[in-house]
Amino acid sequence: MMRIAIDARIAHYTGAGIGQYAIHLAQALARLDRTNQYVLLQSRKDRRTLVDEPHVQRRSIWTPSHHRWEQEALAVEFKLVPALRRLNLDLLHSTDFIPPLRLHGFKSVITVHDLAFLRWPHFLTEESARYYGQVEAAVERADRIIAVSESTKNDLVKLLGAPRDKITVVHEAADPLYRPMPRAEALASIGSKFPLPERFILFVSTIEPRKNIATLLLAYRRLLDSYKTDVGLVLAGATGWLADQIFEKVEQLDLQRHVTFLGRVQNGDLLYLYNLACCLAHPAHYEGFGLPPLEAMACGTPVVVSNVSSLPEVVGDAALLIDPNDDEALAVALHRILTDESLRDGLRTKGLARARTFSWERTAQETLAVYQAACQQPGNAP
């Protein structure tokens, strides 16, 4: 029997992305594996019960998930490490990939979601660059590495020299709540909560340059000017790094009356937005996995994505792929979906089938196999 800690502190820091990964993985492992014991590490500020199972213990942790300043990094070493040692662990899974510097006595598994901060360093703030600059040491210290896509695995090998046999690809999955529903039901459920146009293109992700919203805005401007479309553009996501550039672009293109920023949206409301949208546009420069396209496909919503990084791996043949640097190609793809009913129906059918190939149960099974392999390795983590 193994005693495994899953670091879910990030779930309090962010309700999307890695936070959702930590929650869904912990819940799926608790359902799947009743042989081993689990310790769920949560922020002391997080009052939720993320997993309610007798073989899963909750431990409140005082140190933050993102130690941004030097004094906080020292707090991790002098407070977190002793707390972990008292738990008598066999393994620590760092879901946000940065483990403590000293891991004597138990194995280390880290999940690397992407290396965007290495490929696109100019999109980082100084504070973020300092935090993510620890990745090389984290990769070196870990006994096993989980990459959420083949694309991320390849980046780990190329950019950091990580041994291929140390890395296992384990895909993420969409939240099971995402499903097709009648338009009338979605409208009734979301009510007047958001100022939505009758028909709209949807973007779901953090509002930051790496997501390539500037190209989406240029493509949308083309739709208005060249195709005389009456479809709005709705962006759902928290404000991220360097977002001012995006808001300025909206003004430069005179799109204030056509573009709606909703801010961060809860998963339950995203279900309705996906079902109401004409399509999802996701032209990101880079993604380690890319959950929004998968979530949209699970709702039967047609998707347009970039043909780079992990996105082709996620969508397969169930979406339209475009060059993220070509706003004209993006405008054409969006126009095709908006005007071609046969294309929309085909993408809907393919998207639903593609989304069903991913599940959190499968993610948990493959992650548990990584834990077992790590604990069978000789020696302790350094």
Sequence and secondary structure as in RCSB ss.txt:
>XXXX:A:sequence
MMRIAIDARIAHYTGAGIGQYAIHLAQALARLDRTNQYVLLQSRKDRRTLVDEPHVQRRSIWTPSHHRWEQEALA
VEFKLVPALRRLNLDLLHSTDFIPPLRLHGFKSVITVHDLAFLRWPHFLTEESARYYGQVEAAVERADRIIAVSE
STKNDLVKLLGAPRDKITVVHEAADPLYRPMPRAEALASIGSKFPLPERFILFVSTIEPRKNIATLLLAYRRLLD
SYKTDVGLVLAGATGWLADQIFEKVEQLDLQRHVTFLGRVQNGDLLYLYNLACCLAHPAHYEGFGLPPLEAMACG
TPVVVSNVSSLPEVVGDAALLIDPNDDEALAVALHRILTDESLRDGLRTKGLARARTFSWERTAQETLAVYQAAC
QQPGNAP
>XXXX:A:secstr
  EEEEE THHHH SSTHHHHHHHHHHHHHHH  SSEEEEEEETT    S   TTEEEEEE S SS  SHHHHHH
IIIIIHHHHHTTT SEEEETTS   S  TTSEEEEEE   HHHH GGGS HHHHHHHTTHHHHHHH SEEEESSH
HHHHHHHHHH   GGGEEE      TT     HHHHHHHHTTSS   SSEEEEES BSGGG HHHHHHHHHHHHH
HS    EEEEES B TTTHHHHHHHHHTT TTTEEEEES  HHHHHHHHHH SEEEE  S  SS HHHHHHHHTT
  EEEESSTTHHHHHTTSSEEE TT HHHHHHHHHHHHH HHHHHHHHHHHHHHHTT  HHHHHHHHHHHHHHHH
HSSS   
